[in-house]
Amino acid sequence: MKHQPAIYDLDYTLDAGELGEFEVEVHFTFSPGMPGRMYMPNGDPGYPDEPAEFEVVGVTYQSFDITNWFDICETLNNSAHFCECVAEWAAEKDASDAADYADSLREEKKYADSFGY
């Protein structure tokens, strides 16, 4: 069974040129990438970094699905501004995940301390 990637949502201001700006919700998949390695533990050559990637899979405007209008997914996938927004979202997500992990470690320590470990 193939793994289905998580779909995330991001509020975004879409600039439609002469039509003006619209607040939309963009639905996308995200992969944070992986750092490469120069060498493997046994001395063999390593592998390069895998960059972070995202793919827009849907867009809604006021609860209407506009995914198939004007090639909007392709436009956002190639937008430098949207790419920056996803990078900011990812940085905030990493910080939030790190804080949640630290909180869980503190809770585990309190629990262990209650038994005198």
LINKA-V516860 format. One record per residue. N is the residue number from 1. D_FIRST is the distance of its C-alpha to the first C-alpha in Angstrom with 2 decimals. Layout:
BEGIN
N&D_FIRST ; N&D_FIRST
END
This chain:
BEGIN
1&0.00 ; 2&3.79 ; 3&6.54 ; 4&9.15 ; 5&12.62 ; 6&15.37 ; 7&18.06 ; 8&21.62 ; 9&24.91 ; 10&28.19 ; 11&31.56 ; 12&33.21 ; 13&36.55 ; 14&36.12 ; 15&39.27 ; 16&39.84 ; 17&43.11 ; 18&45.93 ; 19&43.95 ; 20&43.78 ; 21&41.11 ; 22&38.44 ; 23&36.42 ; 24&32.77 ; 25&29.50 ; 26&26.99 ; 27&23.24 ; 28&21.40 ; 29&18.58 ; 30&19.96 ; 31&19.29 ; 32&22.30 ; 33&22.24 ; 34&23.13 ; 35&26.57 ; 36&27.31 ; 37&29.37 ; 38&32.59 ; 39&32.31 ; 40&30.06 ; 41&31.65 ; 42&32.84 ; 43&34.57 ; 44&32.23 ; 45&31.78 ; 46&29.23 ; 47&27.08 ; 48&27.80 ; 49&26.81 ; 50&23.75 ; 51&25.23 ; 52&24.03 ; 53&22.44 ; 54&22.13 ; 55&21.38 ; 56&23.05 ; 57&20.89 ; 58&23.56 ; 59&27.18 ; 60&29.16 ; 61&32.93 ; 62&34.56 ; 63&31.43 ; 64&31.38 ; 65&28.40 ; 66&29.99 ; 67&26.90 ; 68&28.13 ; 69&31.74 ; 70&33.42 ; 71&30.32 ; 72&30.14 ; 73&26.67 ; 74&27.83 ; 75&31.13 ; 76&29.68 ; 77&27.26 ; 78&30.46 ; 79&32.73 ; 80&34.21 ; 81&35.22 ; 82&31.79 ; 83&30.42 ; 84&33.12 ; 85&32.17 ; 86&28.53 ; 87&29.97 ; 88&32.27 ; 89&29.50 ; 90&27.45 ; 91&30.62 ; 92&31.31 ; 93&27.77 ; 94&28.15 ; 95&31.57 ; 96&30.38 ; 97&27.50 ; 98&30.10 ; 99&32.56 ; 100&30.11 ; 101&29.33 ; 102&33.09 ; 103&33.75 ; 104&31.31 ; 105&33.05 ; 106&36.41 ; 107&35.39 ; 108&34.24 ; 109&37.58 ; 110&39.55 ; 111&37.86 ; 112&38.63 ; 113&42.15 ; 114&42.79 ; 115&42.59 ; 116&44.77 ; 117&42.20
END
